[in-house]
Amino acid sequence: MEHEELFPLLCATAEGKKDAFASLYEKTSAQIYAVALKMLKRKELAEEATQDTFIKIWHGAASYQRSKGTVLTWMVSIVRYRALDLMRYHNIRNEVTLEPEIDLPRTSMPFPSAEKRRLAECIDGLEDPQRQAIHLAFYGGLSHQEVVQHLDSPLGTIKSWIRRGLQSLQRCLSL
């Protein structure tokens, strides 16, 4: 449903129609901001990431490829990358420490409550290193190299933990 509503707005935005862009912003800005705030933990940085995201959407709407996912998925990937850029920028300059949380953010996952509980149960069943690596990579938005630095383990080990953890989650969720 979301895609049928957002896709025409994005197409019109690609044609430079400001009213379509305003509607797209109105319908998605809260979700985009929530992703930025979840990753950055600071209101002013989340607002900056959200603003930058919508600037990129305005200028790059024509680059959206339907085959690579929904409009919202595309928009969320833009804000994730912008948030990661801001995290790196501020960490490099030691202005603020933006470390991802280790506890899983169960209440903010975009699943109905039964699915959320099931996923939380499956994640709780993972070994600690797998759970931490998956959390940092997928919920914290860190690259594999950043997970290496955070967990102080070799790259191959991190990749194995993530791969095995995802396989365990897949098995657990299919039961």
QUICOR-V180918 format. One record per residue. N is the residue number from 1. RES is the residue in three letters. PHI is phi in whole degrees, -180 to 180 (NA if undefined). PSI is psi as a letter, one per 20 degrees, with the letter a starting at -180 (NA if undefined). OMEGA is omega in radians with two decimals (none if undefined). Layout:
n->[N | N]
res->[RES | RES]
phi->[PHI | PHI]
psi->[PSI | PSI]
omega->[OMEGA | OMEGA]
This chain:
n->[1 | 2 | 3 | 4 | 5 | 6 | 7 | 8 | 9 | 10 | 11 | 12 | 13 | 14 | 15 | 16 | 17 | 18 | 19 | 20 | 21 | 22 | 23 | 24 | 25 | 26 | 27 | 28 | 29 | 30 | 31 | 32 | 33 | 34 | 35 | 36 | 37 | 38 | 39 | 40 | 41 | 42 | 43 | 44 | 45 | 46 | 47 | 48 | 49 | 50 | 51 | 52 | 53 | 54 | 55 | 56 | 57 | 58 | 59 | 60 | 61 | 62 | 63 | 64 | 65 | 66 | 67 | 68 | 69 | 70 | 71 | 72 | 73 | 74 | 75 | 76 | 77 | 78 | 79 | 80 | 81 | 82 | 83 | 84 | 85 | 86 | 87 | 88 | 89 | 90 | 91 | 92 | 93 | 94 | 95 | 96 | 97 | 98 | 99 | 100 | 101 | 102 | 103 | 104 | 105 | 106 | 107 | 108 | 109 | 110 | 111 | 112 | 113 | 114 | 115 | 116 | 117 | 118 | 119 | 120 | 121 | 122 | 123 | 124 | 125 | 126 | 127 | 128 | 129 | 130 | 131 | 132 | 133 | 134 | 135 | 136 | 137 | 138 | 139 | 140 | 141 | 142 | 143 | 144 | 145 | 146 | 147 | 148 | 149 | 150 | 151 | 152 | 153 | 154 | 155 | 156 | 157 | 158 | 159 | 160 | 161 | 162 | 163 | 164 | 165 | 166 | 167 | 168 | 169 | 170 | 171 | 172 | 173 | 174 | 175]
res->[MET | GLU | HIS | GLU | GLU | LEU | PHE | PRO | LEU | LEU | CYS | ALA | THR | ALA | GLU | GLY | LYS | LYS | ASP | ALA | PHE | ALA | SER | LEU | TYR | GLU | LYS | THR | SER | ALA | GLN | ILE | TYR | ALA | VAL | ALA | LEU | LYS | MET | LEU | LYS | ARG | LYS | GLU | LEU | ALA | GLU | GLU | ALA | THR | GLN | ASP | THR | PHE | ILE | LYS | ILE | TRP | HIS | GLY | ALA | ALA | SER | TYR | GLN | ARG | SER | LYS | GLY | THR | VAL | LEU | THR | TRP | MET | VAL | SER | ILE | VAL | ARG | TYR | ARG | ALA | LEU | ASP | LEU | MET | ARG | TYR | HIS | ASN | ILE | ARG | ASN | GLU | VAL | THR | LEU | GLU | PRO | GLU | ILE | ASP | LEU | PRO | ARG | THR | SER | MET | PRO | PHE | PRO | SER | ALA | GLU | LYS | ARG | ARG | LEU | ALA | GLU | CYS | ILE | ASP | GLY | LEU | GLU | ASP | PRO | GLN | ARG | GLN | ALA | ILE | HIS | LEU | ALA | PHE | TYR | GLY | GLY | LEU | SER | HIS | GLN | GLU | VAL | VAL | GLN | HIS | LEU | ASP | SER | PRO | LEU | GLY | THR | ILE | LYS | SER | TRP | ILE | ARG | ARG | GLY | LEU | GLN | SER | LEU | GLN | ARG | CYS | LEU | SER | LEU]
phi->[NA | -58 | -67 | -64 | -83 | -84 | -59 | -62 | -65 | -67 | -62 | -67 | -64 | -62 | -87 | 87 | -84 | -67 | -67 | -67 | -63 | -61 | -67 | -60 | -61 | -60 | -80 | -122 | -61 | -64 | -69 | -65 | -62 | -61 | -63 | -63 | -66 | -60 | -79 | -95 | 66 | -131 | -56 | -66 | -72 | -66 | -65 | -63 | -64 | -65 | -62 | -61 | -62 | -71 | -65 | -65 | -66 | -59 | -80 | -115 | -56 | -69 | -84 | -61 | -117 | -57 | -70 | -98 | 134 | -73 | -60 | -65 | -61 | -61 | -66 | -64 | -65 | -65 | -68 | -60 | -64 | -67 | -64 | -62 | -59 | -66 | -61 | -64 | -59 | -75 | -70 | -61 | -90 | 53 | -76 | -156 | -96 | -117 | -95 | -65 | -70 | -89 | -72 | -73 | -83 | -61 | -76 | -105 | -73 | -82 | -127 | -59 | -59 | -65 | -67 | -63 | -63 | -63 | -62 | -61 | -63 | -66 | -64 | -62 | -79 | -74 | -68 | -53 | -62 | -64 | -61 | -65 | -64 | -66 | -61 | -65 | -74 | -98 | -94 | -88 | 74 | -83 | -75 | -58 | -64 | -70 | -65 | -55 | -66 | -68 | -95 | 53 | -134 | -64 | -57 | -61 | -66 | -60 | -61 | -66 | -60 | -67 | -62 | -66 | -63 | -65 | -64 | -65 | -63 | -61 | -64 | -62 | -72 | -86 | -73]
psi->[g | h | g | h | g | h | g | h | g | g | g | h | h | h | j | j | o | h | h | g | g | g | g | g | g | h | h | i | h | g | g | g | g | g | g | g | h | g | g | h | j | p | g | h | h | h | g | g | h | g | g | h | g | h | g | h | g | g | h | j | h | i | i | p | o | h | i | j | r | r | g | h | g | g | g | h | h | g | h | g | h | g | g | g | g | h | g | g | g | h | g | h | j | k | h | q | p | m | p | q | q | h | q | p | m | h | i | j | p | l | q | q | h | g | h | g | g | g | g | g | g | g | g | h | i | q | q | g | h | g | g | g | g | g | g | g | g | h | h | i | k | q | r | g | h | h | h | g | g | g | i | l | q | q | g | h | g | g | h | g | g | g | g | h | g | h | g | g | g | g | g | g | h | i | NA]
omega->[-3.13 | -3.07 | 3.14 | -3.14 | -3.05 | -3.09 | 3.10 | 3.11 | 3.12 | 3.10 | 3.11 | 3.08 | 3.11 | 3.10 | 3.09 | -3.12 | -3.05 | -3.14 | 3.08 | 3.10 | 3.11 | 3.10 | 3.10 | 3.11 | -3.10 | -3.07 | -3.01 | -3.01 | -3.14 | 3.13 | -3.14 | 3.11 | -3.14 | 3.10 | -3.14 | -3.12 | 3.11 | -3.10 | -2.98 | 3.07 | -3.14 | -3.05 | -3.07 | 3.10 | 3.10 | 3.09 | 3.11 | 3.14 | 3.13 | 3.13 | 3.13 | 3.13 | -3.12 | 3.02 | 3.12 | 3.12 | 3.13 | -3.09 | -3.04 | -3.10 | -3.12 | -3.12 | 3.11 | 3.11 | -3.07 | -3.09 | -3.08 | 3.08 | -3.12 | 3.11 | -3.12 | 3.09 | 3.10 | -3.14 | 3.12 | 3.11 | 3.10 | -3.12 | 3.10 | -3.14 | 3.11 | 3.10 | 3.09 | 3.08 | 3.13 | 3.10 | -3.14 | -3.13 | -3.09 | 3.08 | 3.14 | -3.09 | 3.12 | 3.12 | -3.11 | 3.10 | -3.13 | 3.14 | 3.08 | 3.09 | 3.07 | 3.10 | -3.13 | -3.12 | -3.00 | -3.05 | -3.09 | 3.12 | -3.06 | 3.12 | 2.99 | -2.98 | 3.14 | 3.10 | 3.13 | 3.12 | -3.13 | 3.11 | 3.13 | 3.10 | -3.13 | 3.11 | 3.11 | -3.14 | 3.12 | 3.01 | -3.07 | -3.12 | 3.12 | -3.12 | -3.14 | -3.12 | 3.13 | 3.13 | -3.12 | -3.10 | -2.99 | 3.13 | 3.13 | 3.09 | -3.12 | 3.04 | 3.09 | -3.13 | 3.10 | 3.07 | 3.07 | -3.12 | -3.09 | -3.09 | 3.11 | 3.11 | -3.14 | -3.11 | -3.14 | 3.12 | 3.13 | 3.14 | 3.12 | 3.12 | -3.12 | -3.12 | -3.13 | 3.10 | 3.11 | 3.09 | 3.11 | 3.11 | -3.14 | 3.13 | -3.10 | -3.09 | -3.12 | 3.13 | none]
